[in-house]
Amino acid sequence: MSFEVKIKIGDMDPILIDYANKKKLSKFTNILRFDILVNNKAIKVVAGPSPADGDGNILLNQIFKRFIKKINPNINSVDDNLKRRFKSYIYQTALLGNPDDLKVLNFD
């Protein structure tokens, strides 16, 4: 159907999504903000956490850990308020702010 689909993370060169690049793409986990390019037309994507109250393994999530480091590296405990602040920050920034501001949480 003559579609070319690429993924662009930050300032990196776009990577064509195909089987040949499977290994290269597999090293990009825990990425919050990226672009999908369809025939070189960019679609901004924010892969945010679930807004549900059931947090699952949010404490193990690399993006959540980066968020904690950004707001206060001296935090010793995580409570429900911090989890809510994290989710609120992601969704407020993605929907009402500048989604590109979330790129700082892509990498350590």
Phi and psi restraints in degrees (range 20) as a CNS / XPLOR table:
assign (resid 1 and name C) (resid 2 and name N)
       (resid 2 and name CA) (resid 2 and name C) 1.0 60.4 20.0 2
assign (resid 2 and name N) (resid 2 and name CA)
       (resid 2 and name C) (resid 3 and name N) 1.0 35.4 20.0 2
assign (resid 2 and name C) (resid 3 and name N)
       (resid 3 and name CA) (resid 3 and name C) 1.0 -94.3 20.0 2
assign (resid 3 and name N) (resid 3 and name CA)
       (resid 3 and name C) (resid 4 and name N) 1.0 139.7 20.0 2
assign (resid 3 and name C) (resid 4 and name N)
       (resid 4 and name CA) (resid 4 and name C) 1.0 -120.4 20.0 2
assign (resid 4 and name N) (resid 4 and name CA)
       (resid 4 and name C) (resid 5 and name N) 1.0 118.8 20.0 2
assign (resid 4 and name C) (resid 5 and name N)
       (resid 5 and name CA) (resid 5 and name C) 1.0 -115.9 20.0 2
assign (resid 5 and name N) (resid 5 and name CA)
       (resid 5 and name C) (resid 6 and name N) 1.0 128.3 20.0 2
assign (resid 5 and name C) (resid 6 and name N)
       (resid 6 and name CA) (resid 6 and name C) 1.0 -129.3 20.0 2
assign (resid 6 and name N) (resid 6 and name CA)
       (resid 6 and name C) (resid 7 and name N) 1.0 160.2 20.0 2
assign (resid 6 and name C) (resid 7 and name N)
       (resid 7 and name CA) (resid 7 and name C) 1.0 -118.7 20.0 2
assign (resid 7 and name N) (resid 7 and name CA)
       (resid 7 and name C) (resid 8 and name N) 1.0 136.4 20.0 2
assign (resid 7 and name C) (resid 8 and name N)
       (resid 8 and name CA) (resid 8 and name C) 1.0 -125.3 20.0 2
assign (resid 8 and name N) (resid 8 and name CA)
       (resid 8 and name C) (resid 9 and name N) 1.0 122.2 20.0 2
assign (resid 8 and name C) (resid 9 and name N)
       (resid 9 and name CA) (resid 9 and name C) 1.0 -115.1 20.0 2
assign (resid 9 and name N) (resid 9 and name CA)
       (resid 9 and name C) (resid 10 and name N) 1.0 115.4 20.0 2
assign (resid 9 and name C) (resid 10 and name N)
       (resid 10 and name CA) (resid 10 and name C) 1.0 59.2 20.0 2
assign (resid 10 and name N) (resid 10 and name CA)
       (resid 10 and name C) (resid 11 and name N) 1.0 -134.2 20.0 2
assign (resid 10 and name C) (resid 11 and name N)
       (resid 11 and name CA) (resid 11 and name C) 1.0 -92.1 20.0 2
assign (resid 11 and name N) (resid 11 and name CA)
       (resid 11 and name C) (resid 12 and name N) 1.0 6.4 20.0 2
assign (resid 11 and name C) (resid 12 and name N)
       (resid 12 and name CA) (resid 12 and name C) 1.0 -70.8 20.0 2
assign (resid 12 and name N) (resid 12 and name CA)
       (resid 12 and name C) (resid 13 and name N) 1.0 156.3 20.0 2
assign (resid 12 and name C) (resid 13 and name N)
       (resid 13 and name CA) (resid 13 and name C) 1.0 -65.2 20.0 2
assign (resid 13 and name N) (resid 13 and name CA)
       (resid 13 and name C) (resid 14 and name N) 1.0 143.2 20.0 2
assign (resid 13 and name C) (resid 14 and name N)
       (resid 14 and name CA) (resid 14 and name C) 1.0 -60.5 20.0 2
assign (resid 14 and name N) (resid 14 and name CA)
       (resid 14 and name C) (resid 15 and name N) 1.0 146.8 20.0 2
assign (resid 14 and name C) (resid 15 and name N)
       (resid 15 and name CA) (resid 15 and name C) 1.0 -114.7 20.0 2
assign (resid 15 and name N) (resid 15 and name CA)
       (resid 15 and name C) (resid 16 and name N) 1.0 124.9 20.0 2
assign (resid 15 and name C) (resid 16 and name N)
       (resid 16 and name CA) (resid 16 and name C) 1.0 -64.9 20.0 2
assign (resid 16 and name N) (resid 16 and name CA)
       (resid 16 and name C) (resid 17 and name N) 1.0 131.5 20.0 2
assign (resid 16 and name C) (resid 17 and name N)
       (resid 17 and name CA) (resid 17 and name C) 1.0 -86.4 20.0 2
assign (resid 17 and name N) (resid 17 and name CA)
       (resid 17 and name C) (resid 18 and name N) 1.0 102.7 20.0 2
assign (resid 17 and name C) (resid 18 and name N)
       (resid 18 and name CA) (resid 18 and name C) 1.0 -156.7 20.0 2
assign (resid 18 and name N) (resid 18 and name CA)
       (resid 18 and name C) (resid 19 and name N) 1.0 172.3 20.0 2
assign (resid 18 and name C) (resid 19 and name N)
       (resid 19 and name CA) (resid 19 and name C) 1.0 -60.5 20.0 2
assign (resid 19 and name N) (resid 19 and name CA)
       (resid 19 and name C) (resid 20 and name N) 1.0 -36.0 20.0 2
assign (resid 19 and name C) (resid 20 and name N)
       (resid 20 and name CA) (resid 20 and name C) 1.0 -62.9 20.0 2
assign (resid 20 and name N) (resid 20 and name CA)
       (resid 20 and name C) (resid 21 and name N) 1.0 -27.5 20.0 2
assign (resid 20 and name C) (resid 21 and name N)
       (resid 21 and name CA) (resid 21 and name C) 1.0 -100.7 20.0 2
assign (resid 21 and name N) (resid 21 and name CA)
       (resid 21 and name C) (resid 22 and name N) 1.0 11.5 20.0 2
assign (resid 21 and name C) (resid 22 and name N)
       (resid 22 and name CA) (resid 22 and name C) 1.0 -55.5 20.0 2
assign (resid 22 and name N) (resid 22 and name CA)
       (resid 22 and name C) (resid 23 and name N) 1.0 -45.8 20.0 2
assign (resid 22 and name C) (resid 23 and name N)
       (resid 23 and name CA) (resid 23 and name C) 1.0 -66.5 20.0 2
assign (resid 23 and name N) (resid 23 and name CA)
       (resid 23 and name C) (resid 24 and name N) 1.0 -42.0 20.0 2
assign (resid 23 and name C) (resid 24 and name N)
       (resid 24 and name CA) (resid 24 and name C) 1.0 -62.7 20.0 2
assign (resid 24 and name N) (resid 24 and name CA)
       (resid 24 and name C) (resid 25 and name N) 1.0 -41.6 20.0 2
assign (resid 24 and name C) (resid 25 and name N)
       (resid 25 and name CA) (resid 25 and name C) 1.0 -72.0 20.0 2
assign (resid 25 and name N) (resid 25 and name CA)
       (resid 25 and name C) (resid 26 and name N) 1.0 -28.4 20.0 2
assign (resid 25 and name C) (resid 26 and name N)
       (resid 26 and name CA) (resid 26 and name C) 1.0 -67.7 20.0 2
assign (resid 26 and name N) (resid 26 and name CA)
       (resid 26 and name C) (resid 27 and name N) 1.0 -18.3 20.0 2
assign (resid 26 and name C) (resid 27 and name N)
       (resid 27 and name CA) (resid 27 and name C) 1.0 -82.6 20.0 2
assign (resid 27 and name N) (resid 27 and name CA)
       (resid 27 and name C) (resid 28 and name N) 1.0 -4.7 20.0 2
assign (resid 27 and name C) (resid 28 and name N)
       (resid 28 and name CA) (resid 28 and name C) 1.0 -98.4 20.0 2
assign (resid 28 and name N) (resid 28 and name CA)
       (resid 28 and name C) (resid 29 and name N) 1.0 86.9 20.0 2
assign (resid 28 and name C) (resid 29 and name N)
       (resid 29 and name CA) (resid 29 and name C) 1.0 -114.1 20.0 2
assign (resid 29 and name N) (resid 29 and name CA)
       (resid 29 and name C) (resid 30 and name N) 1.0 160.6 20.0 2
assign (resid 29 and name C) (resid 30 and name N)
       (resid 30 and name CA) (resid 30 and name C) 1.0 58.6 20.0 2
assign (resid 30 and name N) (resid 30 and name CA)
       (resid 30 and name C) (resid 31 and name N) 1.0 43.8 20.0 2
assign (resid 30 and name C) (resid 31 and name N)
       (resid 31 and name CA) (resid 31 and name C) 1.0 -102.6 20.0 2
assign (resid 31 and name N) (resid 31 and name CA)
       (resid 31 and name C) (resid 32 and name N) 1.0 129.2 20.0 2
assign (resid 31 and name C) (resid 32 and name N)
       (resid 32 and name CA) (resid 32 and name C) 1.0 -92.8 20.0 2
assign (resid 32 and name N) (resid 32 and name CA)
       (resid 32 and name C) (resid 33 and name N) 1.0 -46.6 20.0 2
assign (resid 32 and name C) (resid 33 and name N)
       (resid 33 and name CA) (resid 33 and name C) 1.0 -124.3 20.0 2
assign (resid 33 and name N) (resid 33 and name CA)
       (resid 33 and name C) (resid 34 and name N) 1.0 122.9 20.0 2
assign (resid 33 and name C) (resid 34 and name N)
       (resid 34 and name CA) (resid 34 and name C) 1.0 -152.2 20.0 2
assign (resid 34 and name N) (resid 34 and name CA)
       (resid 34 and name C) (resid 35 and name N) 1.0 173.1 20.0 2
assign (resid 34 and name C) (resid 35 and name N)
       (resid 35 and name CA) (resid 35 and name C) 1.0 -116.0 20.0 2
assign (resid 35 and name N) (resid 35 and name CA)
       (resid 35 and name C) (resid 36 and name N) 1.0 142.4 20.0 2
assign (resid 35 and name C) (resid 36 and name N)
       (resid 36 and name CA) (resid 36 and name C) 1.0 -106.9 20.0 2
assign (resid 36 and name N) (resid 36 and name CA)
       (resid 36 and name C) (resid 37 and name N) 1.0 128.5 20.0 2
assign (resid 36 and name C) (resid 37 and name N)
       (resid 37 and name CA) (resid 37 and name C) 1.0 -106.1 20.0 2
assign (resid 37 and name N) (resid 37 and name CA)
       (resid 37 and name C) (resid 38 and name N) 1.0 118.9 20.0 2
assign (resid 37 and name C) (resid 38 and name N)
       (resid 38 and name CA) (resid 38 and name C) 1.0 -110.7 20.0 2
assign (resid 38 and name N) (resid 38 and name CA)
       (resid 38 and name C) (resid 39 and name N) 1.0 112.0 20.0 2
assign (resid 38 and name C) (resid 39 and name N)
       (resid 39 and name CA) (resid 39 and name C) 1.0 50.0 20.0 2
assign (resid 39 and name N) (resid 39 and name CA)
       (resid 39 and name C) (resid 40 and name N) 1.0 43.6 20.0 2
assign (resid 39 and name C) (resid 40 and name N)
       (resid 40 and name CA) (resid 40 and name C) 1.0 67.6 20.0 2
assign (resid 40 and name N) (resid 40 and name CA)
       (resid 40 and name C) (resid 41 and name N) 1.0 12.9 20.0 2
assign (resid 40 and name C) (resid 41 and name N)
       (resid 41 and name CA) (resid 41 and name C) 1.0 -99.5 20.0 2
assign (resid 41 and name N) (resid 41 and name CA)
       (resid 41 and name C) (resid 42 and name N) 1.0 122.5 20.0 2
assign (resid 41 and name C) (resid 42 and name N)
       (resid 42 and name CA) (resid 42 and name C) 1.0 -81.7 20.0 2
assign (resid 42 and name N) (resid 42 and name CA)
       (resid 42 and name C) (resid 43 and name N) 1.0 136.8 20.0 2
assign (resid 42 and name C) (resid 43 and name N)
       (resid 43 and name CA) (resid 43 and name C) 1.0 -120.9 20.0 2
assign (resid 43 and name N) (resid 43 and name CA)
       (resid 43 and name C) (resid 44 and name N) 1.0 118.6 20.0 2
assign (resid 43 and name C) (resid 44 and name N)
       (resid 44 and name CA) (resid 44 and name C) 1.0 -75.5 20.0 2
assign (resid 44 and name N) (resid 44 and name CA)
       (resid 44 and name C) (resid 45 and name N) 1.0 133.8 20.0 2
assign (resid 44 and name C) (resid 45 and name N)
       (resid 45 and name CA) (resid 45 and name C) 1.0 -126.2 20.0 2
assign (resid 45 and name N) (resid 45 and name CA)
       (resid 45 and name C) (resid 46 and name N) 1.0 133.4 20.0 2
assign (resid 45 and name C) (resid 46 and name N)
       (resid 46 and name CA) (resid 46 and name C) 1.0 -121.1 20.0 2
assign (resid 46 and name N) (resid 46 and name CA)
       (resid 46 and name C) (resid 47 and name N) 1.0 115.7 20.0 2
assign (resid 46 and name C) (resid 47 and name N)
       (resid 47 and name CA) (resid 47 and name C) 1.0 -97.6 20.0 2
assign (resid 47 and name N) (resid 47 and name CA)
       (resid 47 and name C) (resid 48 and name N) 1.0 75.1 20.0 2
assign (resid 47 and name C) (resid 48 and name N)
       (resid 48 and name CA) (resid 48 and name C) 1.0 -78.3 20.0 2
assign (resid 48 and name N) (resid 48 and name CA)
       (resid 48 and name C) (resid 49 and name N) 1.0 170.2 20.0 2
assign (resid 48 and name C) (resid 49 and name N)
       (resid 49 and name CA) (resid 49 and name C) 1.0 -71.2 20.0 2
assign (resid 49 and name N) (resid 49 and name CA)
       (resid 49 and name C) (resid 50 and name N) 1.0 161.5 20.0 2
assign (resid 49 and name C) (resid 50 and name N)
       (resid 50 and name CA) (resid 50 and name C) 1.0 -62.7 20.0 2
assign (resid 50 and name N) (resid 50 and name CA)
       (resid 50 and name C) (resid 51 and name N) 1.0 133.0 20.0 2
assign (resid 50 and name C) (resid 51 and name N)
       (resid 51 and name CA) (resid 51 and name C) 1.0 -77.0 20.0 2
assign (resid 51 and name N) (resid 51 and name CA)
       (resid 51 and name C) (resid 52 and name N) 1.0 -5.0 20.0 2
assign (resid 51 and name C) (resid 52 and name N)
       (resid 52 and name CA) (resid 52 and name C) 1.0 -64.8 20.0 2
assign (resid 52 and name N) (resid 52 and name CA)
       (resid 52 and name C) (resid 53 and name N) 1.0 155.4 20.0 2
assign (resid 52 and name C) (resid 53 and name N)
       (resid 53 and name CA) (resid 53 and name C) 1.0 -69.6 20.0 2
assign (resid 53 and name N) (resid 53 and name CA)
       (resid 53 and name C) (resid 54 and name N) 1.0 -28.2 20.0 2
assign (resid 53 and name C) (resid 54 and name N)
       (resid 54 and name CA) (resid 54 and name C) 1.0 -69.4 20.0 2
assign (resid 54 and name N) (resid 54 and name CA)
       (resid 54 and name C) (resid 55 and name N) 1.0 108.0 20.0 2
assign (resid 54 and name C) (resid 55 and name N)
       (resid 55 and name CA) (resid 55 and name C) 1.0 -83.6 20.0 2
assign (resid 55 and name N) (resid 55 and name CA)
       (resid 55 and name C) (resid 56 and name N) 1.0 -10.7 20.0 2
assign (resid 55 and name C) (resid 56 and name N)
       (resid 56 and name CA) (resid 56 and name C) 1.0 55.8 20.0 2
assign (resid 56 and name N) (resid 56 and name CA)
       (resid 56 and name C) (resid 57 and name N) 1.0 -125.1 20.0 2
assign (resid 56 and name C) (resid 57 and name N)
       (resid 57 and name CA) (resid 57 and name C) 1.0 -105.3 20.0 2
assign (resid 57 and name N) (resid 57 and name CA)
       (resid 57 and name C) (resid 58 and name N) 1.0 41.5 20.0 2
assign (resid 57 and name C) (resid 58 and name N)
       (resid 58 and name CA) (resid 58 and name C) 1.0 -58.8 20.0 2
assign (resid 58 and name N) (resid 58 and name CA)
       (resid 58 and name C) (resid 59 and name N) 1.0 -29.2 20.0 2
assign (resid 58 and name C) (resid 59 and name N)
       (resid 59 and name CA) (resid 59 and name C) 1.0 -68.1 20.0 2
assign (resid 59 and name N) (resid 59 and name CA)
       (resid 59 and name C) (resid 60 and name N) 1.0 -21.2 20.0 2
assign (resid 59 and name C) (resid 60 and name N)
       (resid 60 and name CA) (resid 60 and name C) 1.0 -93.5 20.0 2
assign (resid 60 and name N) (resid 60 and name CA)
       (resid 60 and name C) (resid 61 and name N) 1.0 -7.7 20.0 2
assign (resid 60 and name C) (resid 61 and name N)
       (resid 61 and name CA) (resid 61 and name C) 1.0 -71.1 20.0 2
assign (resid 61 and name N) (resid 61 and name CA)
       (resid 61 and name C) (resid 62 and name N) 1.0 125.6 20.0 2
assign (resid 61 and name C) (resid 62 and name N)
       (resid 62 and name CA) (resid 62 and name C) 1.0 -61.4 20.0 2
assign (resid 62 and name N) (resid 62 and name CA)
       (resid 62 and name C) (resid 63 and name N) 1.0 -35.5 20.0 2
assign (resid 62 and name C) (resid 63 and name N)
       (resid 63 and name CA) (resid 63 and name C) 1.0 -67.1 20.0 2
assign (resid 63 and name N) (resid 63 and name CA)
       (resid 63 and name C) (resid 64 and name N) 1.0 -40.9 20.0 2
assign (resid 63 and name C) (resid 64 and name N)
       (resid 64 and name CA) (resid 64 and name C) 1.0 -62.9 20.0 2
assign (resid 64 and name N) (resid 64 and name CA)
       (resid 64 and name C) (resid 65 and name N) 1.0 -42.1 20.0 2
assign (resid 64 and name C) (resid 65 and name N)
       (resid 65 and name CA) (resid 65 and name C) 1.0 -62.8 20.0 2
assign (resid 65 and name N) (resid 65 and name CA)
       (resid 65 and name C) (resid 66 and name N) 1.0 -40.0 20.0 2
assign (resid 65 and name C) (resid 66 and name N)
       (resid 66 and name CA) (resid 66 and name C) 1.0 -65.2 20.0 2
assign (resid 66 and name N) (resid 66 and name CA)
       (resid 66 and name C) (resid 67 and name N) 1.0 -39.3 20.0 2
assign (resid 66 and name C) (resid 67 and name N)
       (resid 67 and name CA) (resid 67 and name C) 1.0 -59.6 20.0 2
assign (resid 67 and name N) (resid 67 and name CA)
       (resid 67 and name C) (resid 68 and name N) 1.0 -45.8 20.0 2
assign (resid 67 and name C) (resid 68 and name N)
       (resid 68 and name CA) (resid 68 and name C) 1.0 -60.4 20.0 2
assign (resid 68 and name N) (resid 68 and name CA)
       (resid 68 and name C) (resid 69 and name N) 1.0 -44.3 20.0 2
assign (resid 68 and name C) (resid 69 and name N)
       (resid 69 and name CA) (resid 69 and name C) 1.0 -62.1 20.0 2
assign (resid 69 and name N) (resid 69 and name CA)
       (resid 69 and name C) (resid 70 and name N) 1.0 -35.3 20.0 2
assign (resid 69 and name C) (resid 70 and name N)
       (resid 70 and name CA) (resid 70 and name C) 1.0 -72.9 20.0 2
assign (resid 70 and name N) (resid 70 and name CA)
       (resid 70 and name C) (resid 71 and name N) 1.0 -39.2 20.0 2
assign (resid 70 and name C) (resid 71 and name N)
       (resid 71 and name CA) (resid 71 and name C) 1.0 -86.9 20.0 2
assign (resid 71 and name N) (resid 71 and name CA)
       (resid 71 and name C) (resid 72 and name N) 1.0 -34.2 20.0 2
assign (resid 71 and name C) (resid 72 and name N)
       (resid 72 and name CA) (resid 72 and name C) 1.0 -168.7 20.0 2
assign (resid 72 and name N) (resid 72 and name CA)
       (resid 72 and name C) (resid 73 and name N) 1.0 100.6 20.0 2
assign (resid 72 and name C) (resid 73 and name N)
       (resid 73 and name CA) (resid 73 and name C) 1.0 -66.9 20.0 2
assign (resid 73 and name N) (resid 73 and name CA)
       (resid 73 and name C) (resid 74 and name N) 1.0 -8.8 20.0 2
assign (resid 73 and name C) (resid 74 and name N)
       (resid 74 and name CA) (resid 74 and name C) 1.0 -96.8 20.0 2
assign (resid 74 and name N) (resid 74 and name CA)
       (resid 74 and name C) (resid 75 and name N) 1.0 10.2 20.0 2
assign (resid 74 and name C) (resid 75 and name N)
       (resid 75 and name CA) (resid 75 and name C) 1.0 -67.3 20.0 2
assign (resid 75 and name N) (resid 75 and name CA)
       (resid 75 and name C) (resid 76 and name N) 1.0 128.3 20.0 2
assign (resid 75 and name C) (resid 76 and name N)
       (resid 76 and name CA) (resid 76 and name C) 1.0 -102.4 20.0 2
assign (resid 76 and name N) (resid 76 and name CA)
       (resid 76 and name C) (resid 77 and name N) 1.0 -22.5 20.0 2
assign (resid 76 and name C) (resid 77 and name N)
       (resid 77 and name CA) (resid 77 and name C) 1.0 -138.1 20.0 2
assign (resid 77 and name N) (resid 77 and name CA)
       (resid 77 and name C) (resid 78 and name N) 1.0 153.3 20.0 2
assign (resid 77 and name C) (resid 78 and name N)
       (resid 78 and name CA) (resid 78 and name C) 1.0 -115.3 20.0 2
assign (resid 78 and name N) (resid 78 and name CA)
       (resid 78 and name C) (resid 79 and name N) 1.0 124.5 20.0 2
assign (resid 78 and name C) (resid 79 and name N)
       (resid 79 and name CA) (resid 79 and name C) 1.0 -115.0 20.0 2
assign (resid 79 and name N) (resid 79 and name CA)
       (resid 79 and name C) (resid 80 and name N) 1.0 177.0 20.0 2
assign (resid 79 and name C) (resid 80 and name N)
       (resid 80 and name CA) (resid 80 and name C) 1.0 -61.9 20.0 2
assign (resid 80 and name N) (resid 80 and name CA)
       (resid 80 and name C) (resid 81 and name N) 1.0 -32.2 20.0 2
assign (resid 80 and name C) (resid 81 and name N)
       (resid 81 and name CA) (resid 81 and name C) 1.0 -63.2 20.0 2
assign (resid 81 and name N) (resid 81 and name CA)
       (resid 81 and name C) (resid 82 and name N) 1.0 -41.5 20.0 2
assign (resid 81 and name C) (resid 82 and name N)
       (resid 82 and name CA) (resid 82 and name C) 1.0 -65.5 20.0 2
assign (resid 82 and name N) (resid 82 and name CA)
       (resid 82 and name C) (resid 83 and name N) 1.0 -39.6 20.0 2
assign (resid 82 and name C) (resid 83 and name N)
       (resid 83 and name CA) (resid 83 and name C) 1.0 -62.1 20.0 2
assign (resid 83 and name N) (resid 83 and name CA)
       (resid 83 and name C) (resid 84 and name N) 1.0 -42.5 20.0 2
assign (resid 83 and name C) (resid 84 and name N)
       (resid 84 and name CA) (resid 84 and name C) 1.0 -65.3 20.0 2
assign (resid 84 and name N) (resid 84 and name CA)
       (resid 84 and name C) (resid 85 and name N) 1.0 -40.6 20.0 2
assign (resid 84 and name C) (resid 85 and name N)
       (resid 85 and name CA) (resid 85 and name C) 1.0 -61.2 20.0 2
assign (resid 85 and name N) (resid 85 and name CA)
       (resid 85 and name C) (resid 86 and name N) 1.0 -40.5 20.0 2
assign (resid 85 and name C) (resid 86 and name N)
       (resid 86 and name CA) (resid 86 and name C) 1.0 -60.3 20.0 2
assign (resid 86 and name N) (resid 86 and name CA)
       (resid 86 and name C) (resid 87 and name N) 1.0 -52.4 20.0 2
assign (resid 86 and name C) (resid 87 and name N)
       (resid 87 and name CA) (resid 87 and name C) 1.0 -62.7 20.0 2
assign (resid 87 and name N) (resid 87 and name CA)
       (resid 87 and name C) (resid 88 and name N) 1.0 -42.5 20.0 2
assign (resid 87 and name C) (resid 88 and name N)
       (resid 88 and name CA) (resid 88 and name C) 1.0 -61.8 20.0 2
assign (resid 88 and name N) (resid 88 and name CA)
       (resid 88 and name C) (resid 89 and name N) 1.0 -44.4 20.0 2
assign (resid 88 and name C) (resid 89 and name N)
       (resid 89 and name CA) (resid 89 and name C) 1.0 -59.0 20.0 2
assign (resid 89 and name N) (resid 89 and name CA)
       (resid 89 and name C) (resid 90 and name N) 1.0 -46.3 20.0 2
assign (resid 89 and name C) (resid 90 and name N)
       (resid 90 and name CA) (resid 90 and name C) 1.0 -61.4 20.0 2
assign (resid 90 and name N) (resid 90 and name CA)
       (resid 90 and name C) (resid 91 and name N) 1.0 -52.2 20.0 2
assign (resid 90 and name C) (resid 91 and name N)
       (resid 91 and name CA) (resid 91 and name C) 1.0 -72.7 20.0 2
assign (resid 91 and name N) (resid 91 and name CA)
       (resid 91 and name C) (resid 92 and name N) 1.0 -37.4 20.0 2
assign (resid 91 and name C) (resid 92 and name N)
       (resid 92 and name CA) (resid 92 and name C) 1.0 -63.4 20.0 2
assign (resid 92 and name N) (resid 92 and name CA)
       (resid 92 and name C) (resid 93 and name N) 1.0 -42.8 20.0 2
assign (resid 92 and name C) (resid 93 and name N)
       (resid 93 and name CA) (resid 93 and name C) 1.0 -67.9 20.0 2
assign (resid 93 and name N) (resid 93 and name CA)
       (resid 93 and name C) (resid 94 and name N) 1.0 -42.7 20.0 2
assign (resid 93 and name C) (resid 94 and name N)
       (resid 94 and name CA) (resid 94 and name C) 1.0 -67.9 20.0 2
assign (resid 94 and name N) (resid 94 and name CA)
       (resid 94 and name C) (resid 95 and name N) 1.0 -40.8 20.0 2
assign (resid 94 and name C) (resid 95 and name N)
       (resid 95 and name CA) (resid 95 and name C) 1.0 -95.1 20.0 2
assign (resid 95 and name N) (resid 95 and name CA)
       (resid 95 and name C) (resid 96 and name N) 1.0 -34.4 20.0 2
assign (resid 95 and name C) (resid 96 and name N)
       (resid 96 and name CA) (resid 96 and name C) 1.0 -115.5 20.0 2
assign (resid 96 and name N) (resid 96 and name CA)
       (resid 96 and name C) (resid 97 and name N) 1.0 -15.1 20.0 2
assign (resid 96 and name C) (resid 97 and name N)
       (resid 97 and name CA) (resid 97 and name C) 1.0 -109.5 20.0 2
assign (resid 97 and name N) (resid 97 and name CA)
       (resid 97 and name C) (resid 98 and name N) 1.0 -143.1 20.0 2
assign (resid 97 and name C) (resid 98 and name N)
       (resid 98 and name CA) (resid 98 and name C) 1.0 -107.4 20.0 2
assign (resid 98 and name N) (resid 98 and name CA)
       (resid 98 and name C) (resid 99 and name N) 1.0 108.5 20.0 2
assign (resid 98 and name C) (resid 99 and name N)
       (resid 99 and name CA) (resid 99 and name C) 1.0 -57.0 20.0 2
assign (resid 99 and name N) (resid 99 and name CA)
       (resid 99 and name C) (resid 100 and name N) 1.0 -24.5 20.0 2
assign (resid 99 and name C) (resid 100 and name N)
       (resid 100 and name CA) (resid 100 and name C) 1.0 -66.1 20.0 2
assign (resid 100 and name N) (resid 100 and name CA)
       (resid 100 and name C) (resid 101 and name N) 1.0 -21.3 20.0 2
assign (resid 100 and name C) (resid 101 and name N)
       (resid 101 and name CA) (resid 101 and name C) 1.0 -63.6 20.0 2
assign (resid 101 and name N) (resid 101 and name CA)
       (resid 101 and name C) (resid 102 and name N) 1.0 -19.7 20.0 2
assign (resid 101 and name C) (resid 102 and name N)
       (resid 102 and name CA) (resid 102 and name C) 1.0 -79.0 20.0 2
assign (resid 102 and name N) (resid 102 and name CA)
       (resid 102 and name C) (resid 103 and name N) 1.0 -9.9 20.0 2
assign (resid 102 and name C) (resid 103 and name N)
       (resid 103 and name CA) (resid 103 and name C) 1.0 -61.1 20.0 2
assign (resid 103 and name N) (resid 103 and name CA)
       (resid 103 and name C) (resid 104 and name N) 1.0 -25.0 20.0 2
assign (resid 103 and name C) (resid 104 and name N)
       (resid 104 and name CA) (resid 104 and name C) 1.0 -65.4 20.0 2
assign (resid 104 and name N) (resid 104 and name CA)
       (resid 104 and name C) (resid 105 and name N) 1.0 -17.9 20.0 2
assign (resid 104 and name C) (resid 105 and name N)
       (resid 105 and name CA) (resid 105 and name C) 1.0 -93.1 20.0 2
assign (resid 105 and name N) (resid 105 and name CA)
       (resid 105 and name C) (resid 106 and name N) 1.0 2.2 20.0 2
assign (resid 105 and name C) (resid 106 and name N)
       (resid 106 and name CA) (resid 106 and name C) 1.0 -71.7 20.0 2
assign (resid 106 and name N) (resid 106 and name CA)
       (resid 106 and name C) (resid 107 and name N) 1.0 -36.7 20.0 2
assign (resid 106 and name C) (resid 107 and name N)
       (resid 107 and name CA) (resid 107 and name C) 1.0 -134.6 20.0 2
assign (resid 107 and name N) (resid 107 and name CA)
       (resid 107 and name C) (resid 108 and name N) 1.0 154.8 20.0 2
